[in-house]
């Protein structure tokens, strides 16, 4: 199975940033162990270059833009948007064929995606864009967290709905979750789980819907899509007052946009999408804040696991698996298979 020591999977699309985070101001972030600088050309197109000057490793994000040319702030080496060095101030011509790496990027609002692997394999058709990001019948709120832990653990966490009764008991979990029957699909590259829970909805859903203290059916699904994307789905049905659903079947989609910084740190965007209260900014802010609180609990767990693996030196310790772990275990085997296949080609 993949773990935090498994090589990161580079031939995939990952979210680099929100579209509104990237402009003419230089923006630096690390993706899969590579420091990267992003900016927009004068025509608005996004650019991603390795952030390490090929001369003395000074971060290019500390330099300046002159039109579409990036100048290093240490010795003035200049780079075009393909990463080629086009000027060295101390000589008439730059050395032939020096420069920094340029990464394929695609903007599909509200995100900019980056391909850290082989640029010849960067197929736009593989971009896992979700249709509800820009659908007029859905509202979208975006949050961000940084995790000092492995993206493998985050994907496994998202396929494990039983922890909602315990880790999230003060936010969006309910006691019924851990006991609800698990429906799992584990085949080839398809890893998906569902639980259908009769409960009183937590405030994150009951308050916007006006279903406080009313019995509901909460169907929750979790789907692994790619190494950079996991999607949670919530389908909500009012059991006490079904007439409240005559005009709309309330649904929530949460795109979990997962980009490793390193093997043990992860950038974590999440896009909370809903088909109700779509014009209610106050409720959108309330739901985003509630999601932030719940996902911060996942960060708490993953960071504690990472620290435990760093510090506890119990001889011959191994983790046990139970039947509910089957989807997560299969997904981790899939990640290991992808990583091994990339290593074999390198």
RAJOTA-V78045 format. One record per residue. N is the residue number from 1. OMEGA is omega as a letter, one per 20 degrees, with the letter a starting at -180 (none if undefined). Layout:
BEGIN
n = [N | N]
omega = [OMEGA | OMEGA]
END
This chain:
BEGIN
n = [1 | 2 | 3 | 4 | 5 | 6 | 7 | 8 | 9 | 10 | 11 | 12 | 13 | 14 | 15 | 16 | 17 | 18 | 19 | 20 | 21 | 22 | 23 | 24 | 25 | 26 | 27 | 28 | 29 | 30 | 31 | 32 | 33 | 34 | 35 | 36 | 37 | 38 | 39 | 40 | 41 | 42 | 43 | 44 | 45 | 46 | 47 | 48 | 49 | 50 | 51 | 52 | 53 | 54 | 55 | 56 | 57 | 58 | 59 | 60 | 61 | 62 | 63 | 64 | 65 | 66 | 67 | 68 | 69 | 70 | 71 | 72 | 73 | 74 | 75 | 76 | 77 | 78 | 79 | 80 | 81 | 82 | 83 | 84 | 85 | 86 | 87 | 88 | 89 | 90 | 91 | 92 | 93 | 94 | 95 | 96 | 97 | 98 | 99 | 100 | 101 | 102 | 103 | 104 | 105 | 106 | 107 | 108 | 109 | 110 | 111 | 112 | 113 | 114 | 115 | 116 | 117 | 118 | 119 | 120 | 121 | 122 | 123 | 124 | 125 | 126 | 127 | 128 | 129 | 130 | 131 | 132 | 133 | 134 | 135 | 136 | 137 | 138 | 139 | 140 | 141 | 142 | 143 | 144 | 145 | 146 | 147 | 148 | 149 | 150 | 151 | 152 | 153 | 154 | 155 | 156 | 157 | 158 | 159 | 160 | 161 | 162 | 163 | 164 | 165 | 166 | 167 | 168 | 169 | 170 | 171 | 172 | 173 | 174 | 175 | 176 | 177 | 178 | 179 | 180 | 181 | 182 | 183 | 184 | 185 | 186 | 187 | 188 | 189 | 190 | 191 | 192 | 193 | 194 | 195 | 196 | 197 | 198 | 199 | 200 | 201 | 202 | 203 | 204 | 205 | 206 | 207 | 208 | 209 | 210 | 211 | 212 | 213 | 214 | 215 | 216 | 217 | 218 | 219 | 220 | 221 | 222 | 223 | 224 | 225 | 226 | 227 | 228 | 229 | 230 | 231 | 232 | 233 | 234 | 235 | 236 | 237 | 238 | 239 | 240 | 241 | 242 | 243 | 244 | 245 | 246 | 247 | 248 | 249 | 250 | 251 | 252 | 253 | 254 | 255 | 256 | 257 | 258 | 259 | 260 | 261 | 262 | 263 | 264 | 265 | 266 | 267 | 268 | 269 | 270 | 271 | 272 | 273 | 274 | 275 | 276 | 277 | 278 | 279 | 280 | 281 | 282 | 283 | 284 | 285 | 286 | 287 | 288 | 289 | 290 | 291 | 292 | 293 | 294 | 295 | 296 | 297 | 298 | 299 | 300 | 301 | 302 | 303 | 304 | 305 | 306 | 307 | 308 | 309 | 310 | 311 | 312 | 313 | 314 | 315 | 316 | 317 | 318 | 319 | 320 | 321 | 322 | 323 | 324 | 325 | 326 | 327 | 328 | 329 | 330 | 331 | 332 | 333 | 334 | 335 | 336 | 337 | 338 | 339 | 340 | 341 | 342 | 343 | 344 | 345 | 346]
omega = [r | r | a | r | r | r | a | a | a | a | r | r | r | r | r | a | r | r | a | r | a | r | r | r | a | a | a | r | a | r | r | r | a | r | a | r | r | r | r | r | a | r | r | a | r | r | r | r | r | a | a | a | a | a | a | r | r | r | a | r | r | r | a | r | r | a | r | r | r | a | r | a | a | a | r | r | a | a | r | a | r | r | a | r | a | r | r | a | a | r | a | a | r | r | a | r | r | a | r | a | r | a | r | r | r | r | r | a | j | a | r | a | a | r | a | a | a | a | r | r | a | a | r | r | r | a | a | r | a | a | a | r | a | r | a | a | a | r | a | r | a | r | a | r | r | a | r | a | a | r | r | r | r | r | a | r | a | r | a | a | a | a | r | a | a | a | a | a | r | a | a | r | r | a | a | a | a | a | a | r | a | r | a | r | a | a | a | a | a | a | a | r | r | r | r | a | r | a | r | a | r | a | a | r | a | a | r | a | a | a | a | r | r | a | a | r | r | r | a | r | r | a | r | a | r | r | a | a | r | a | r | r | r | r | a | r | r | a | r | a | a | r | r | a | a | a | a | r | a | r | r | r | r | r | r | a | a | a | r | r | r | r | a | r | a | r | a | r | r | r | a | a | a | r | r | a | a | r | a | a | a | r | r | r | r | a | r | r | r | r | r | r | a | a | r | r | r | r | r | a | a | r | r | r | a | r | r | r | r | a | a | a | r | a | r | r | r | r | r | r | r | a | a | a | a | r | r | r | r | r | r | r | r | r | r | r | r | a | r | r | r | a | a | a | a | none]
END
